């Protein structure tokens, strides 16, 4: 049945199947068998949406906001709330001007990479510090933008500088992009590593696009008290050439409304580029992002969703909603499922974060000695488990990405254990 579904969906190489293709495979098999799959492939929130956002959005809609076009640069409430949020949880000063809403971080990264590739002649390539979110690399292919990438697995600490210099000294890198905590490995870059990235960005005049989709979720420390250390680690302390991507999807479990903000450094937002002036007659980086790229792409972001995100950010800043304590539930699920995988003969691929074990969180990685990624994926599908290969995230390591968001009840944990025991009985 697995082979038949793969053939029907024209998936000739299951190892390189996208997240959405993997979802489609599982759905087809669920329809044919009537048996629900254990979904480890799709990083959707597994917690209720933050009520402060829901209530604010409903109130805004009832107040008639749906009939009013939003300001492309963002509504005033969200710009102020975003500036407060960045100060409270990252201890950074970002002017409201530089807080720009996008239709999720996906739209943000799409337009940021496009703009970065057009800022300076000769700087036309995006550097991915992998592993990372697979679709971001796909975005560069869609846009026709050149890209380079390396797996950070063997380049932690001081080795990172030499590896970055290897690419940056060519002079063609327009921007670097990575997630922290990392999707899928859940490694967390240290302050020293972020300092290296920031110093290299300044030295070679490259923009850093830092994806904070899982902000605050290094649960080895409590990053959830507004205005008090420790703060979320960020490259923004070491360079002015940064844009932070802050999404409502995982932080506030608000994925369905597709809402995020891009937080530009004050200096980068106001920086003028001759190439932008020549192309679009708008020289300032931030203004061009809003009035050229976003305008052409979507004419702004849903008005009521902006009001929702503003309400959630304000609730977090004011201590009425602790998003870190809420999302810590993912750490519990990760710890429990890791134990099940390891007990059934798997190993954690990205298992160390410098001198300590990798944190438990939304994602982690597993492998099985003696099995190829194709064997792993197909055997798991035969047992009603679906996951994606690490190769699709830009990793050089063998293994799979595991997302824990859709496993919660005792019966689901027990079923994962039962199916992995079944996996152990299979031969090709």
VOPAGU-2260 file (C-alpha; in pm, 1 decimal, decimal comma):
REM VOPAGU-2260
SITE   aa  ch    i         X         Y         Z
SITE  UNK   A    0       0,0       0,0       0,0
SITE  UNK   A    1     285,4     237,4      81,5
SITE  UNK   A    2     445,9     174,9    -257,2
SITE  UNK   A    3     113,7     230,3    -429,8
SITE  UNK   A    4      49,0     563,3    -259,7
SITE  UNK   A    5     400,8     686,8    -333,7
SITE  UNK   A    6     347,6     594,7    -696,9
SITE  UNK   A    7       5,7     763,2    -711,6
SITE  UNK   A    8     151,6    1085,0    -568,5
SITE  UNK   A    9     449,0    1064,4    -808,5
SITE  UNK   A   10     699,7    1060,1    -522,1
SITE  UNK   A   11     993,9     876,9    -674,4
SITE  UNK   A   12    1238,6     969,1    -398,1
SITE  UNK   A   13    1078,6     942,1     -53,8
SITE  UNK   A   14    1394,7    1073,5     115,0
SITE  UNK   A   15    1356,8    1410,8     -54,7
SITE  UNK   A   16     979,5    1433,6     -11,9
SITE  UNK   A   17     866,3    1771,4     117,9
SITE  UNK   A   18     673,8    1818,4     440,6
SITE  UNK   A   19     346,9    1866,2     252,2
SITE  UNK   A   20     413,9    1559,5      34,6
SITE  UNK   A   21     474,2    1355,4     348,8
SITE  UNK   A   22     146,2    1483,2     493,3
SITE  UNK   A   23     -30,4    1379,2     172,8
SITE  UNK   A   24     118,9    1027,5     187,7
SITE  UNK   A   25      -0,9     978,0     544,2
SITE  UNK   A   26    -347,4    1114,1     466,0
SITE  UNK   A   27    -384,6     877,7     169,1
SITE  UNK   A   28    -280,5     579,5     379,4
SITE  UNK   A   29    -516,0     685,8     658,3
SITE  UNK   A   30    -803,0     698,3     407,4
SITE  UNK   A   31    -719,2     353,9     269,9
SITE  UNK   A   32    -666,9     181,4     604,5
SITE  UNK   A   33    -893,9     373,1     839,3
SITE  UNK   A   34    -597,0     372,6    1076,0
SITE  UNK   A   35    -476,7     707,0    1215,9
SITE  UNK   A   36    -106,0     777,4    1168,5
SITE  UNK   A   37     136,7     912,2    1424,3
SITE  UNK   A   38     231,0    1243,8    1267,1
SITE  UNK   A   39     588,4    1352,7    1334,0
SITE  UNK   A   40     632,7    1538,7    1004,8
SITE  UNK   A   41     427,5    1856,8    1034,5
SITE  UNK   A   42     532,2    2136,5    1271,8
SITE  UNK   A   43     190,0    2268,6    1363,9
SITE  UNK   A   44     110,9    2393,3    1715,7
SITE  UNK   A   45     -21,9    2136,0    1957,4
SITE  UNK   A   46    -153,3    2384,6    2212,3
SITE  UNK   A   47    -466,1    2605,1    2219,0
SITE  UNK   A   48    -433,6    2950,2    2063,5
SITE  UNK   A   49    -359,4    3225,6    2314,1
SITE  UNK   A   50    -697,3    3353,8    2435,2
SITE  UNK   A   51    -581,0    3715,7    2444,2
SITE  UNK   A   52    -535,4    3706,0    2069,5
SITE  UNK   A   53    -864,6    3530,5    2004,5
SITE  UNK   A   54   -1062,4    3776,8    2215,5
SITE  UNK   A   55    -892,8    4082,9    2066,2
SITE  UNK   A   56    -941,3    3958,6    1711,3
SITE  UNK   A   57   -1311,2    3883,8    1763,1
SITE  UNK   A   58   -1365,4    4225,2    1917,6
SITE  UNK   A   59   -1184,1    4393,3    1628,3
SITE  UNK   A   60   -1392,8    4207,7    1370,8
SITE  UNK   A   61   -1714,8    4295,6    1549,4
SITE  UNK   A   62   -1599,4    4656,1    1553,8
SITE  UNK   A   63   -1590,7    4662,1    1174,7
SITE  UNK   A   64   -1216,8    4635,8    1109,0
SITE  UNK   A   65   -1269,5    4379,6     832,3
SITE  UNK   A   66   -1389,1    4653,7     598,7
SITE  UNK   A   67   -1075,3    4866,3     645,2
SITE  UNK   A   68    -751,1    4808,3     454,8
SITE  UNK   A   69    -457,5    4773,9     696,2
SITE  UNK   A   70    -156,5    5001,2     674,3
SITE  UNK   A   71     108,2    4799,2     487,9
SITE  UNK   A   72     371,7    4909,5     740,6
SITE  UNK   A   73     155,4    4775,0    1023,3
SITE  UNK   A   74    -108,7    4912,8    1254,5
SITE  UNK   A   75      15,7    5141,4    1528,5
SITE  UNK   A   76     -88,7    4905,8    1809,9
SITE  UNK   A   77     118,3    4618,7    1671,8
SITE  UNK   A   78     423,3    4832,6    1596,6
SITE  UNK   A   79     425,3    4962,2    1953,7
SITE  UNK   A   80     358,6    4616,6    2099,9
SITE  UNK   A   81     633,7    4458,2    1892,1
SITE  UNK   A   82     884,1    4718,3    2009,1
SITE  UNK   A   83     784,5    4653,6    2372,8
SITE  UNK   A   84     804,6    4276,2    2324,2
SITE  UNK   A   85    1155,4    4289,9    2178,1
SITE  UNK   A   86    1270,0    4506,2    2468,6
SITE  UNK   A   87    1108,5    4285,1    2732,5
SITE  UNK   A   88    1234,1    3947,1    2610,1
SITE  UNK   A   89    1550,3    4026,0    2412,2
SITE  UNK   A   90    1656,5    4346,9    2589,1
SITE  UNK   A   91    1688,6    4525,6    2253,7
SITE  UNK   A   92    1580,1    4872,1    2152,5
SITE  UNK   A   93    1398,3    4853,3    1819,7
SITE  UNK   A   94    1190,0    5152,5    1715,7
SITE  UNK   A   95     822,5    5086,7    1631,6
SITE  UNK   A   96     905,5    5200,4    1279,2
SITE  UNK   A   97    1111,4    4882,6    1229,8
SITE  UNK   A   98     834,8    4644,5    1340,8
SITE  UNK   A   99     667,9    4530,8    1019,2
SITE  UNK   A  100     391,2    4264,7    1004,7
SITE  UNK   A  101     398,7    3991,5     741,5
SITE  UNK   A  102     174,9    3698,6     650,3
SITE  UNK   A  103     368,4    3465,8     876,8
SITE  UNK   A  104     746,6    3444,7     879,4
SITE  UNK   A  105     723,4    3263,6     546,3
SITE  UNK   A  106     626,2    3585,9     370,2
SITE  UNK   A  107     887,3    3770,2     573,1
SITE  UNK   A  108    1177,6    3547,5     471,5
SITE  UNK   A  109    1059,1    3537,5     108,7
SITE  UNK   A  110    1067,6    3915,8      76,6
SITE  UNK   A  111    1374,7    3969,0     295,0
SITE  UNK   A  112    1586,5    3734,2      86,0
SITE  UNK   A  113    1459,3    3893,7    -232,8
SITE  UNK   A  114    1538,6    4243,7    -110,8
SITE  UNK   A  115    1878,9    4145,3      28,2
SITE  UNK   A  116    1976,6    4000,7    -309,9
SITE  UNK   A  117    1899,4    4334,9    -476,1
SITE  UNK   A  118    2067,9    4578,1    -234,9
SITE  UNK   A  119    2423,1    4572,6    -370,2
SITE  UNK   A  120    2551,7    4467,4    -709,6
SITE  UNK   A  121    2756,9    4149,4    -682,1
SITE  UNK   A  122    2591,2    4043,9    -352,0
SITE  UNK   A  123    2336,5    3803,4    -493,5
SITE  UNK   A  124    2363,7    3488,6    -279,0
SITE  UNK   A  125    2192,8    3375,7      43,6
SITE  UNK   A  126    2394,8    3164,2     288,4
SITE  UNK   A  127    2199,5    2905,5     487,3
SITE  UNK   A  128    2343,4    2791,9     819,2
SITE  UNK   A  129    2185,3    2447,3     821,5
SITE  UNK   A  130    2001,9    2238,5     919,3
SITE  UNK   A  131    1703,3    2464,2     872,3
SITE  UNK   A  132    1344,2    2504,0     765,0
SITE  UNK   A  133    1332,4    2332,6     422,4
SITE  UNK   A  134    1090,9    2576,4     259,7
SITE  UNK   A  135    1323,7    2874,8     305,8
SITE  UNK   A  136    1578,2    2716,4      71,5
SITE  UNK   A  137    1290,5    2640,2    -165,3
SITE  UNK   A  138    1198,7    3009,5    -160,0
SITE  UNK   A  139    1535,3    3103,1    -310,0
SITE  UNK   A  140    1481,9    2848,5    -588,0
SITE  UNK   A  141    1138,8    2993,3    -666,1
SITE  UNK   A  142    1283,9    3345,0    -673,1
SITE  UNK   A  143    1583,5    3243,2    -881,5
SITE  UNK   A  144    1825,2    3362,9    -611,0
SITE  UNK   A  145    2160,3    3189,3    -569,4
SITE  UNK   A  146    2226,2    3013,2    -241,3
SITE  UNK   A  147    2505,0    2843,1     -47,7
SITE  UNK   A  148    2477,3    2629,2     264,4
SITE  UNK   A  149    2670,9    2428,9     519,4
SITE  UNK   A  150    2576,2    2196,4     805,5
SITE  UNK   A  151    2679,4    2350,6    1138,0
SITE  UNK   A  152    2716,2    2003,2    1294,3
SITE  UNK   A  153    3097,5    2008,1    1260,4
SITE  UNK   A  154    3146,1    2384,6    1291,3
SITE  UNK   A  155    3045,1    2484,4    1640,0
SITE  UNK   A  156    3230,6    2738,2    1858,0
SITE  UNK   A  157    3550,4    2887,7    1712,4
SITE  UNK   A  158    3533,3    2665,1    1402,9
SITE  UNK   A  159    3226,5    2862,0    1296,2
SITE  UNK   A  160    3427,7    3175,7    1217,9
SITE  UNK   A  161    3657,9    3003,7     970,3
SITE  UNK   A  162    3363,2    2837,3     798,1
SITE  UNK   A  163    3173,9    3165,6     763,9
SITE  UNK   A  164    3482,7    3344,5     637,4
SITE  UNK   A  165    3523,9    3074,1     372,3
SITE  UNK   A  166    3194,7    3187,2     216,8
SITE  UNK   A  167    3184,9    3556,5     304,7
SITE  UNK   A  168    3528,7    3648,2     177,8
SITE  UNK   A  169    3409,0    3574,7    -177,0
SITE  UNK   A  170    3207,9    3897,8    -153,3
SITE  UNK   A  171    2884,6    3758,6    -298,7
SITE  UNK   A  172    2688,9    3680,2      18,4
SITE  UNK   A  173    2397,7    3919,6      61,5
SITE  UNK   A  174    2244,0    3759,9     370,9
SITE  UNK   A  175    2272,9    3471,3     614,9
SITE  UNK   A  176    1972,6    3288,9     757,6
SITE  UNK   A  177    1927,3    3040,0    1043,4
SITE  UNK   A  178    1681,9    2950,3    1320,4
SITE  UNK   A  179    1760,3    2965,2    1693,2
SITE  UNK   A  180    1652,8    2734,9    1858,3
SITE  UNK   A  181    1722,3    2532,3    1550,8
SITE  UNK   A  182    1460,1    2364,4    1336,3
SITE  UNK   A  183    1509,5    2062,0    1328,4
SITE  UNK   A  184    1811,3    1988,3    1549,6
SITE  UNK   A  185    1701,2    2208,8    1842,2
SITE  UNK   A  186    2060,7    2314,0    1901,0
SITE  UNK   A  187    2087,9    2665,8    2040,7
SITE  UNK   A  188    2367,0    2894,0    1924,9
SITE  UNK   A  189    2570,3    3034,9    2210,7
SITE  UNK   A  190    2642,6    3402,1    2271,4
SITE  UNK   A  191    2998,4    3343,0    2146,5
SITE  UNK   A  192    2870,5    3185,4    1824,5
SITE  UNK   A  193    2622,3    3466,6    1772,6
SITE  UNK   A  194    2903,0    3716,7    1830,0
SITE  UNK   A  195    3102,2    3544,4    1554,6
SITE  UNK   A  196    2805,5    3562,7    1315,5
SITE  UNK   A  197    2747,7    3928,8    1402,3
SITE  UNK   A  198    3111,4    4027,4    1362,2
SITE  UNK   A  199    3131,1    3849,4    1025,9
SITE  UNK   A  200    2809,1    4018,3     911,8
SITE  UNK   A  201    2954,0    4359,4     993,1
SITE  UNK   A  202    3295,9    4284,4     845,1
SITE  UNK   A  203    3154,8    4161,5     513,0
SITE  UNK   A  204    2841,3    4380,1     509,9
SITE  UNK   A  205    2594,0    4091,9     500,7
SITE  UNK   A  206    2247,1    4095,9     655,7
SITE  UNK   A  207    2157,1    3836,6     920,0
SITE  UNK   A  208    1800,9    3702,7     902,6
SITE  UNK   A  209    1746,3    3540,1    1242,2
SITE  UNK   A  210    1438,1    3319,0    1262,0
SITE  UNK   A  211    1306,7    3321,4    1619,1
SITE  UNK   A  212    1003,7    3102,5    1548,9
SITE  UNK   A  213    1075,1    2913,4    1872,8
SITE  UNK   A  214    1179,6    3212,2    2079,5
SITE  UNK   A  215    1225,9    3139,2    2449,3
SITE  UNK   A  216    1204,3    2762,1    2401,5
SITE  UNK   A  217    1551,6    2670,4    2523,1
SITE  UNK   A  218    1391,3    2523,9    2832,0
SITE  UNK   A  219    1722,6    2464,7    3008,5
SITE  UNK   A  220    1674,0    2817,0    3141,6
SITE  UNK   A  221    1367,4    3030,0    3209,9
SITE  UNK   A  222    1346,6    3296,9    2941,7
SITE  UNK   A  223     987,6    3392,7    3015,3
SITE  UNK   A  224    1009,8    3679,6    3267,1
SITE  UNK   A  225     965,5    4013,8    3090,6
SITE  UNK   A  226    1234,6    4269,4    3155,8
SITE  UNK   A  227    1456,2    4033,1    3355,0
SITE  UNK   A  228    1756,6    3821,9    3251,7
SITE  UNK   A  229    1828,9    3573,0    3117,6
SITE  UNK   A  230    1712,6    3694,6    2777,3
SITE  UNK   A  231    1673,6    3511,2    2449,5
SITE  UNK   A  232    2013,7    3488,3    2280,3
SITE  UNK   A  233    2034,3    3689,5    1958,5
SITE  UNK   A  234    2282,2    3811,0    1699,8
SITE  UNK   A  235    2132,1    4158,2    1737,3
SITE  UNK   A  236    2371,5    4231,4    2025,1
SITE  UNK   A  237    2670,9    4200,9    1792,1
SITE  UNK   A  238    2574,7    4371,9    1465,8
SITE  UNK   A  239    2336,8    4631,9    1326,9
SITE  UNK   A  240    2289,5    4427,8    1010,2
SITE  UNK   A  241    1997,3    4218,8    1132,4
SITE  UNK   A  242    1629,5    4145,6    1087,6
SITE  UNK   A  243    1455,9    3926,1    1345,5
SITE  UNK   A  244    1155,6    3715,7    1246,2
SITE  UNK   A  245     900,5    3683,1    1528,6
SITE  UNK   A  246     606,0    3459,5    1442,9
SITE  UNK   A  247     279,4    3415,2    1627,4
SITE  UNK   A  248     253,0    3052,3    1512,6
SITE  UNK   A  249     454,9    2869,6    1778,0
SITE  UNK   A  250     512,4    3141,8    2040,6
SITE  UNK   A  251     138,1    3202,5    2081,0
SITE  UNK   A  252       1,2    2892,2    1900,1
SITE  UNK   A  253    -164,5    3130,0    1653,1
SITE  UNK   A  254     -62,7    2955,8    1331,7
SITE  UNK   A  255    -402,7    2965,9    1165,4
SITE  UNK   A  256    -404,8    3343,7    1124,9
SITE  UNK   A  257     -64,9    3362,4     948,6
SITE  UNK   A  258      81,7    3654,5    1140,9
SITE  UNK   A  259     439,1    3755,2    1221,7
SITE  UNK   A  260     654,4    4065,3    1247,3
SITE  UNK   A  261     994,4    4146,9    1104,7
SITE  UNK   A  262    1202,9    4349,9    1350,9
SITE  UNK   A  263    1462,3    4558,8    1164,1
SITE  UNK   A  264    1750,8    4718,6    1347,6
SITE  UNK   A  265    1708,5    5095,2    1351,2
SITE  UNK   A  266    2026,3    5139,7    1149,2
SITE  UNK   A  267    1935,1    4884,5     881,0
SITE  UNK   A  268    1578,5    5008,8     844,6
SITE  UNK   A  269    1702,6    5360,4     774,4
SITE  UNK   A  270    2005,4    5266,5     568,4
SITE  UNK   A  271    1996,3    5391,9     210,5
SITE  UNK   A  272    2103,9    5182,7     -87,9
SITE  UNK   A  273    2178,0    5330,6    -429,9
SITE  UNK   A  274    2058,3    5013,9    -600,4
SITE  UNK   A  275    1715,9    5044,6    -434,9
SITE  UNK   A  276    1693,5    5405,9    -545,2
SITE  UNK   A  277    1783,4    5305,5    -900,5
SITE  UNK   A  278    1534,9    5017,5    -916,3
SITE  UNK   A  279    1240,0    5153,9    -718,9
SITE  UNK   A  280    1309,2    5519,3    -639,9
SITE  UNK   A  281    1299,8    5431,6    -267,0
SITE  UNK   A  282    1644,1    5427,0    -108,3
SITE  UNK   A  283    1576,2    5330,9     255,8
SITE  UNK   A  284    1592,4    4958,5     320,7
SITE  UNK   A  285    1289,3    4938,4     550,4
SITE  UNK   A  286    1072,9    5167,4     340,0
SITE  UNK   A  287    1150,2    4964,0      29,0
SITE  UNK   A  288    1064,6    4641,5     211,9
SITE  UNK   A  289     723,3    4781,9     301,9
SITE  UNK   A  290     631,6    4997,3       3,5
SITE  UNK   A  291     783,4    4788,1    -273,8
SITE  UNK   A  292     817,3    4422,2    -179,3
SITE  UNK   A  293     526,5    4376,4      62,0
SITE  UNK   A  294     301,4    4606,5    -138,5
SITE  UNK   A  295     350,3    4404,5    -454,7
SITE  UNK   A  296     331,1    4075,7    -267,3
SITE  UNK   A  297      15,5    4111,7     -59,5
SITE  UNK   A  298     -68,5    4478,6       4,0
SITE  UNK   A  299     -31,0    4416,1     374,7
SITE  UNK   A  300    -129,9    4169,2     642,9
SITE  UNK   A  301    -479,0    4084,1     772,5
SITE  UNK   A  302    -593,9    4371,6     992,4
SITE  UNK   A  303    -761,5    4168,3    1267,3
SITE  UNK   A  304    -463,3    3930,8    1293,2
SITE  UNK   A  305    -240,6    4231,2    1362,4
SITE  UNK   A  306    -469,6    4334,2    1646,9
SITE  UNK   A  307    -453,7    3978,3    1782,7
SITE  UNK   A  308     -73,1    3966,2    1780,0
SITE  UNK   A  309     -53,0    4308,5    1943,9
SITE  UNK   A  310    -280,8    4189,8    2224,4
SITE  UNK   A  311     -77,1    3873,4    2280,3
SITE  UNK   A  312     252,0    4059,3    2284,4
SITE  UNK   A  313     116,1    4314,8    2530,2
SITE  UNK   A  314     -18,7    4038,4    2754,9
SITE  UNK   A  315     326,4    3876,5    2757,9
SITE  UNK   A  316     508,4    4204,1    2828,0
SITE  UNK   A  317     269,6    4288,7    3110,8
SITE  UNK   A  318     306,4    3946,5    3271,8
SITE  UNK   A  319     -52,6    3836,9    3208,6
SITE  UNK   A  320      52,1    3554,3    2974,9
SITE  UNK   A  321     372,2    3350,6    3011,5
SITE  UNK   A  322     424,6    3206,7    2664,8
SITE  UNK   A  323     742,5    3024,9    2772,0
SITE  UNK   A  324     565,5    2836,9    3049,1
SITE  UNK   A  325     284,9    2747,9    2807,8
SITE  UNK   A  326     516,5    2612,4    2537,9
SITE  UNK   A  327     726,4    2417,9    2793,2
SITE  UNK   A  328     469,5    2142,7    2739,3
SITE  UNK   A  329     663,6    2056,0    2423,9
SITE  UNK   A  330     971,5    1974,4    2634,1
SITE  UNK   A  331     769,6    1719,2    2831,6
SITE  UNK   A  332     651,3    1554,2    2511,1
SITE  UNK   A  333    1001,1    1554,6    2362,6
SITE  UNK   A  334    1154,7    1391,9    2669,3
SITE  UNK   A  335     893,5    1118,1    2675,2
SITE  UNK   A  336     909,4    1037,5    2302,7
SITE  UNK   A  337    1291,0    1047,4    2300,3
SITE  UNK   A  338    1294,1     780,3    2570,0
SITE  UNK   A  339    1060,9     566,1    2358,1
SITE  UNK   A  340    1274,7     602,4    2044,8
SITE  UNK   A  341    1601,0     529,1    2226,7
SITE  UNK   A  342    1454,4     230,0    2407,1
SITE  UNK   A  343    1351,9      90,5    2067,9
SITE  UNK   A  344    1701,8     110,1    1921,4
SITE  UNK   A  345    1716,7     463,3    1776,6
SITE  UNK   A  346    1970,3     731,4    1863,0
SITE  UNK   A  347    1952,3    1111,3    1879,1
SITE  UNK   A  348    2146,4    1252,3    1584,0
SITE  UNK   A  349    2208,9    1609,9    1702,0
SITE  UNK   A  350    2249,1    1503,6    2062,7
SITE  UNK   A  351    2489,5    1762,3    2203,2
SITE  UNK   A  352    2476,9    2138,2    2231,5
SITE  UNK   A  353    2843,5    2216,4    2286,9
SITE  UNK   A  354    2920,7    2073,0    2633,0
SITE  UNK   A  355    2565,6    1975,7    2732,5
SITE  UNK   A  356    2280,8    1761,1    2599,4
SITE  UNK   A  357    2054,5    1930,9    2348,0
SITE  UNK   A  358    1744,1    2086,1    2501,8
SITE  UNK   A  359    1406,3    1916,3    2482,8
SITE  UNK   A  360    1162,4    2114,9    2272,6
SITE  UNK   A  361     940,9    2127,0    1965,1
SITE  UNK   A  362    1175,0    1924,1    1738,8
SITE  UNK   A  363    1456,2    1672,9    1768,8
SITE  UNK   A  364    1635,2    1428,8    1538,6
SITE  UNK   A  365    1661,5    1050,0    1535,6
SITE  UNK   A  366    1857,1     791,3    1338,6
SITE  UNK   A  367    1899,8     416,7    1324,5
SITE  UNK   A  368    2240,4     259,4    1269,8
SITE  UNK   A  369    2247,8      20,4     976,5
SITE  UNK   A  370    1946,0     167,8     796,9
SITE  UNK   A  371    1937,8     419,3     514,9
SITE  UNK   A  372    1699,1     712,7     530,7
SITE  UNK   A  373    1481,8     548,1     263,7
SITE  UNK   A  374    1459,3     228,5     467,5
SITE  UNK   A  375    1378,4     429,5     779,8
SITE  UNK   A  376    1100,0     630,9     620,6
SITE  UNK   A  377     937,2     340,6     436,8
SITE  UNK   A  378     947,6     107,4     737,3
SITE  UNK   A  379     795,9     374,7     959,2
SITE  UNK   A  380     520,9     437,9     703,5
SITE  UNK   A  381     442,7      65,5     705,7
SITE  UNK   A  382     397,1      97,4    1082,6
SITE  UNK   A  383     177,8     407,9    1063,0
SITE  UNK   A  384     442,9     669,5    1149,5
SITE  UNK   A  385     538,9     958,4     920,1
SITE  UNK   A  386     845,3    1185,8     943,4
SITE  UNK   A  387    1078,7    1374,8     707,9
SITE  UNK   A  388    1444,6    1307,9     631,3
SITE  UNK   A  389    1713,8    1539,8     766,1
SITE  UNK   A  390    1858,1    1579,7     416,4
SITE  UNK   A  391    1557,5    1798,0     327,2
SITE  UNK   A  392    1664,8    2041,9     600,9
SITE  UNK   A  393    2014,4    2082,8     455,8
SITE  UNK   A  394    2171,7    1843,6     704,3
SITE  UNK   A  395    2457,5    1614,3     605,0
SITE  UNK   A  396    2357,9    1363,3     871,3
SITE  UNK   A  397    2149,7    1050,0     824,1
SITE  UNK   A  398    1823,0    1045,2    1013,2
SITE  UNK   A  399    1481,3    1200,9    1052,2
SITE  UNK   A  400    1320,3    1509,3    1203,4
SITE  UNK   A  401    1068,3    1446,1    1480,9
SITE  UNK   A  402     802,8    1701,8    1574,3
SITE  UNK   A  403     625,8    1633,2    1904,5
SITE  UNK   A  404     338,7    1878,8    1875,6
SITE  UNK   A  405      74,6    1622,6    1773,8
SITE  UNK   A  406     150,5    1361,0    2040,7
SITE  UNK   A  407      -4,3    1433,6    2378,7
SITE  UNK   A  408    -214,1    1164,6    2549,2
SITE  UNK   A  409     -89,2     856,6    2730,2
SITE  UNK   A  410    -254,9     637,8    2468,2
SITE  UNK   A  411     -64,9     817,8    2188,9
SITE  UNK   A  412     269,3     768,5    2364,1
SITE  UNK   A  413     184,3     401,7    2418,5
SITE  UNK   A  414      85,9     364,2    2053,3
SITE  UNK   A  415     417,6     517,2    1940,6
SITE  UNK   A  416     597,1     259,6    2155,4
SITE  UNK   A  417     387,1     -25,6    2014,6
SITE  UNK   A  418     447,9      78,9    1655,4
SITE  UNK   A  419     823,0     118,9    1707,1
SITE  UNK   A  420     829,8    -232,3    1853,1
SITE  UNK   A  421     653,4    -344,4    1535,2
SITE  UNK   A  422     912,7    -151,5    1333,9
SITE  UNK   A  423    1182,0    -365,1    1497,6
SITE  UNK   A  424    1026,2    -679,7    1353,7
SITE  UNK   A  425    1033,9    -560,8     991,8
SITE  UNK   A  426    1280,9    -658,1     721,0
SITE  UNK   A  427    1297,3    -515,4     369,1
